[in-house]
Amino acid sequence: MADDFGRKSISVVARRLAVHWPILSVTSSIDSTLDIVASGDAIDGRANCRLQFSEGPRICFSATSSLLAGGCAFSAAAYLLPRDNPQLKWGAVALAGITAMQLVEGVLWLDGPTPHGSVNQLLTIGLIPLALLAQAWGPLLGSMFVLPVQPRRLPFFFLLIVGLTLVVGARVLYQPTYTQVTPQGHLNWWSPANPPVFLPWAYGLWAAVIGAPFLFWWRPFWQSLLVVSWGWLWAVASFILTDSAASHWCFFVSFYGAFLLVYAFMVPDKSN
């Protein structure tokens, strides 16, 4: 009785959420990914209920969602880059940089990912570091369309070096050779330990490196604060609520892409 009630209740809640946020309905079957184990034993007068996730709900972590978010974002970047507006060109390069990981993860999901498989190893060793570097360098290098490097060379090269150091240092320290799926159903390309352990200071520094170019140089400031706050919100949520701190990256990618498209219709090209 308790088993059926719990299963039906969660199914109802999940379907109601999917009405408002369709991305939450990527999972083909709620019941196939969630097992409810409820016992009638009482502990201090409360029922002892335990949730077991056999696969984990797929939100940002499936081939469909990763490739859809990545494809739409890259299409938006391709539309924005030819525009005769330096700010839009900056946004296009930044969007392409932060989106690269979505496409790599999409291919990993198409592969399985197969443990120790050749495609898995090629993407994990060869392309994941480049995608991570693109996350840090995309917003920074894109800002060159708006501002020259010389007047801001100290913060510019500091962010450039910190981003590179974090990527290289993490790969040398953890040396992952293939990507795994965590117990909650996320991709773990970070370390051989599963689930991965992200050091809070390193994770915070990485988020700061990605957000700093916007906060330092994108104007008006309220726009940069909006974009960065949204990204940091999901970064904190992923770090606290999931077993993979980068699990909700597609929410930031989708939001930033939508923001740039709206912004593109509000500002004219210089030739106009």
C-alpha positions in Angstrom: 0.0 0.0 0.0 2.7 2.5 1.0 4.8 1.4 -2.0 1.9 2.1 -4.5 1.0 5.4 -2.8 4.6 6.7 -2.8 5.1 5.7 -6.4 1.9 7.3 -7.6 2.5 10.5 -5.6 5.9 11.0 -7.1 4.7 10.3 -10.6 1.9 12.9 -10.2 4.4 15.5 -8.9 6.8 14.8 -11.7 4.2 15.0 -14.4 2.9 18.3 -13.0 6.4 19.7 -13.0 6.9 18.6 -16.6 3.9 20.6 -17.6 5.6 23.8 -16.5 9.2 22.8 -17.3 9.1 20.4 -20.3 12.8 19.8 -20.0 12.1 17.8 -16.9 10.2 15.2 -19.0 13.2 13.9 -20.8 13.0 10.7 -18.8 10.9 8.2 -20.7 9.4 6.6 -17.6 9.3 7.9 -14.0 8.7 4.4 -12.7 11.6 2.9 -14.5 14.1 5.2 -12.8 12.7 5.5 -9.3 12.1 2.7 -6.9 10.3 3.4 -3.7 11.0 1.3 -0.7 8.8 2.0 2.2 8.5 0.0 5.3 5.8 0.1 8.0 8.4 0.1 10.7 8.1 3.3 12.8 11.1 5.2 14.1 10.1 7.7 16.7 6.6 7.5 15.5 7.5 8.2 11.8 7.4 5.9 8.9 10.8 4.7 7.7 10.8 5.6 4.0 13.8 5.3 1.7 14.1 6.4 -1.9 16.4 4.6 -4.3 17.4 6.0 -7.7 18.3 3.1 -10.0 19.3 5.5 -12.8 18.7 9.1 -11.8 16.3 11.5 -13.5 17.7 12.8 -16.8 17.4 16.6 -16.9 20.6 18.0 -18.3 22.1 14.6 -18.6 20.9 12.8 -21.7 21.9 12.8 -25.4 18.6 14.5 -26.3 18.9 17.4 -23.8 22.6 17.9 -24.3 22.5 17.9 -28.1 19.3 20.0 -28.2 20.7 22.6 -25.9 24.1 22.6 -27.6 22.7 22.7 -31.1 20.3 25.6 -30.3 23.0 27.6 -28.5 25.6 27.1 -31.3 22.9 28.1 -33.9 22.3 31.3 -31.9 26.1 32.0 -31.7 26.3 31.5 -35.5 23.5 34.0 -36.0 25.0 36.6 -33.6 28.7 36.5 -34.7 28.2 38.1 -38.2 26.2 41.0 -36.7 27.9 44.4 -36.8 27.7 44.9 -33.1 30.8 44.3 -30.9 28.7 43.3 -27.9 26.8 40.7 -29.9 30.1 39.3 -31.2 31.4 39.0 -27.7 28.2 37.2 -26.7 28.5 34.8 -29.6 32.1 33.8 -28.7 31.1 33.5 -25.0 28.1 31.4 -25.9 30.1 29.1 -28.1 32.7 28.6 -25.4 30.3 27.7 -22.6 28.2 25.5 -25.0 31.1 23.3 -26.2 30.7 20.9 -23.2 27.1 20.3 -24.1 28.0 18.8 -27.5 30.8 16.7 -26.0 28.5 15.3 -23.3 25.8 14.6 -26.0 28.2 12.4 -27.9 29.3 10.7 -24.7 25.7 9.9 -24.0 25.2 8.5 -27.5 28.2 6.3 -26.8 26.7 5.0 -23.6 29.2 6.1 -22.3 30.9 2.8 -22.8 33.4 2.1 -19.9 36.9 2.0 -21.3 35.5 2.4 -24.8 37.7 4.1 -27.4 35.2 6.9 -28.1 34.7 7.5 -24.4 38.5 7.7 -23.8 39.0 10.0 -26.8 36.4 12.4 -25.7 37.4 12.3 -22.0 41.2 12.7 -22.6 41.1 14.8 -25.7 38.0 17.0 -25.9 36.8 17.4 -22.3 39.8 19.5 -21.4 39.3 21.7 -24.5 35.6 22.1 -23.6 36.5 23.1 -20.1 39.1 25.6 -21.4 36.4 27.0 -23.8 34.2 27.7 -20.8 36.8 29.9 -19.1 38.3 31.5 -22.2 35.2 32.0 -24.3 33.8 34.9 -22.3 37.3 36.4 -21.8 38.4 36.2 -25.4 35.0 37.4 -26.7 35.4 40.6 -24.7 38.2 41.6 -27.1 35.5 42.7 -29.5 34.5 45.4 -27.1 37.6 46.4 -25.2 41.3 46.3 -26.2 43.5 44.1 -24.0 46.2 46.7 -23.3 44.3 48.9 -20.7 43.2 45.8 -18.8 46.1 43.5 -19.4 46.7 42.5 -15.8 43.1 41.2 -15.0 42.9 39.8 -18.6 46.0 37.7 -18.5 45.4 36.8 -14.8 42.0 35.2 -15.8 43.6 33.6 -18.9 46.3 31.9 -16.8 44.1 30.9 -13.9 41.7 29.2 -16.3 44.5 27.3 -18.0 46.1 26.4 -14.7 42.8 25.0 -13.3 42.2 22.8 -16.4 45.7 21.5 -16.6 46.1 21.0 -12.9 42.9 19.1 -12.6 43.8 16.7 -15.4 47.3 16.1 -14.1 46.0 15.6 -10.5 43.0 13.3 -11.2 44.0 11.8 -14.6 40.6 10.5 -15.7 40.9 8.1 -18.7 37.2 7.6 -19.3 33.9 9.1 -18.3 31.6 7.3 -15.9 27.9 7.6 -14.9 27.4 8.6 -11.2 24.9 6.9 -8.9 22.5 9.7 -9.6 22.8 9.4 -13.4 25.2 12.3 -14.2 28.4 12.2 -16.3 31.6 12.1 -14.3 34.5 13.1 -16.6 36.3 14.8 -13.6 38.0 12.0 -11.8 38.3 8.2 -11.5 36.5 8.4 -8.2 32.8 8.0 -8.6 30.9 10.1 -7.7 33.6 12.8 -8.2 34.7 15.1 -5.4 34.9 18.8 -6.3 37.0 20.8 -3.9 34.8 23.8 -2.9 37.6 26.4 -3.3 38.5 25.1 -6.8 34.9 24.9 -7.8 34.2 28.4 -6.6 37.4 29.7 -8.3 36.3 28.1 -11.6 32.8 29.7 -11.4 34.5 33.1 -10.6 36.8 32.8 -13.7 33.8 32.1 -16.0 31.7 35.0 -14.5 34.5 37.6 -14.0 34.7 38.8 -17.6 31.0 39.6 -17.7 31.0 41.4 -14.3 34.2 43.3 -15.1 33.4 44.5 -18.6 29.9 43.7 -19.9 27.7 46.8 -19.6 25.1 47.6 -18.5 26.1 45.9 -15.3 22.6 44.7 -14.4 22.7 42.4 -17.5 26.0 40.9 -16.5 24.8 40.4 -12.9 21.6 38.7 -14.2 23.5 36.3 -16.4 26.2 35.4 -13.9 23.8 35.1 -10.9 21.7 32.7 -12.9 24.8 30.6 -13.7 26.1 30.7 -10.1 22.6 29.7 -8.8 22.6 26.5 -10.7 26.3 25.9 -9.9 25.5 26.1 -6.2 22.3 23.9 -6.6 24.3 21.3 -8.5 27.1 21.3 -5.9 24.7 20.9 -3.0 21.9 18.7 -4.4 23.6 16.3 -6.8 26.6 14.1 -6.9 28.1 15.9 -9.8 28.7 19.7 -9.5 28.4 20.4 -13.2 25.1 18.6 -13.6 22.9 21.5 -14.4 25.1 23.4 -16.8 22.6 23.2 -19.6 20.3 25.5 -17.7 22.9 28.2 -17.8 23.6 27.6 -21.5 19.9 27.8 -22.4 19.3 30.9 -20.4 22.3 32.7 -21.8 21.4 31.8 -25.3 17.9 33.1 -24.8 19.2 36.3 -23.2 21.5 37.0 -26.2 18.7 36.5 -28.7 16.4 38.9 -26.9 19.3 41.4 -26.5 20.0 41.0 -30.3 16.5 42.3 -31.2 16.9 45.3 -28.8 20.2 46.7 -30.1 21.0 47.8 -33.7 24.0 47.0 -35.8 26.6 49.8 -36.0 25.9 50.1 -39.8 22.3 51.0 -38.9 
